[in-house]
Amino acid sequence: QVQLEESGGGSVQSGGSLRLSCSAHGSSSRSKCLGWFRRYPGKEREGVAMLYLGSGSTYYVDSVKGRFTISQDGAANMVYLQMDDLKPEDTALYYCASTLQGRPFCAYGEDNPFKESEYPYWGQGTQVIVSS
């Protein structure tokens, strides 16, 4: 059983930066995708950034490209989301998510690397608030 734990959320003014961290316990396999979704109040979750641990390939939703960077510390089985130039519309609850080991869906070349049904493991979420 994989357990995910997020940290690093908080409040920041527009244009500021935050760094989220996600540690994955229970699986040392690198054949999986690990990354981030977010949920706006009253809306469904959307994929934000994902990383295939095996190759380091990354995937981003268009709205964060050029502002957010996902990276990994493979030895520590952790991923990070560096969020720069934050905007009020980035305010959301951010979740760490993982695919099953041995099924790195984000790297399959599908149109949507963030298909939620392919991510059975989720963290509790960490709040990000960006004020204007």
N, C-alpha and C positions, 0 to 999 in steps of 0.2 A: 504494500500500500504506500503510495506516494503522498507525502504531506508537504504542502507549500506554505511558506510564511513570508508575508510582505512587510516591508518597513520603509519609512522615508517620506510618507505623505505629509501634508501640512498646508499652511496658508502662505500665499505670496502675492505680490502685486504684479499686474500685467507687465510683461517684459522680463520678469524674473526667471529663476531656475530652481528646479528641484531634482533630486536623484532618488529614484525608487530602487529598492533591492528586493530580490526574491531568492530565498534559499529552498532547495528541494531536498527533502529527507526521504530515505527509503528506496532510492534508485540511483545508482551511479552510472547507469547506462547513458552513453552519449548519443544513442540512436533514438532521439526524441526531440520534439520541438518544445521550447519553453519560452514564455513571453507574457504579453499583457493585453488584457481587454479593459474596457471601461464601461460604466453604466451611468447615464444621465438620469435624474429623478423621473420616474414614471415611464422610462423607455427601456428597450431591450439593450443588452450588452452589445458593444461593437469591438471588433479587433483593432488594436492599436499598433503593436509591434511584436514580431515573433522572430525567434532565432533557432536555427537547426544546430544543435550542439555539435554534431558530427563534423560539419563542414564550416560552420561559422556563417552560413548564408543567412541574410536578414530580409525581413518583409515588413513593410509599413503601410498603414492606411494613408491615402493621399493627403489628408488634412494635417498630418504631422511630419511629412517628409521635409527634410532640411532643418527641422527644429528638434526632433527627438532622435536619440541614438540608443540602440539596444546593444549590449555587450555582455560577455560572459567571463567568469572566472571558473574554468573547467575543473581545476583542482578542488575548488570549494563547492562545486555543483551549484553555482549561483549565477543569476543574470541580473543585470542592472538596466534601468531606463533613465538615461540622462535627458531631462526635459528643459530645453532652453527657449527663450522668447515665448514664455507661456502667455496664453490669451484667456480671457474670461470663459470662452467656450470650451476650454480644456477642463473646466470644473466638473468633476465626476468622481465616482468611486472606482478606483483602479484595482483590478484583480490580476493576480498571477495565475497562469494556467499552463498545463502540460498535457501533451499527448501520451498515449501509452508508449512504453519503451518498445522499440522495434517497429514503431509505426510513426515515423516523422512526417506527418501529413503535410505540414507547411512546405516541405521540399518536393512534393509530388508534381508541382507544376499546374495545380488546379487554379481556376480563375480566382477563387476565394480561399486563401491559405488560412482564413480564420473561421472556418466552418465549426460552429460550437460543438456539434455532436462528436467531433474528433478530439475534443479536449475533456476527458473525464475527470481530471484533477484540477481543483480550484483552491486558491487561498481564501481568506476571510475578507480581503479587500482593505484598501487604505485610501483615505479621503484626500483629495487634492482640491483646494479652493484657490481660485485666481480672481483677485479683485481688480476692478478697473480704476 
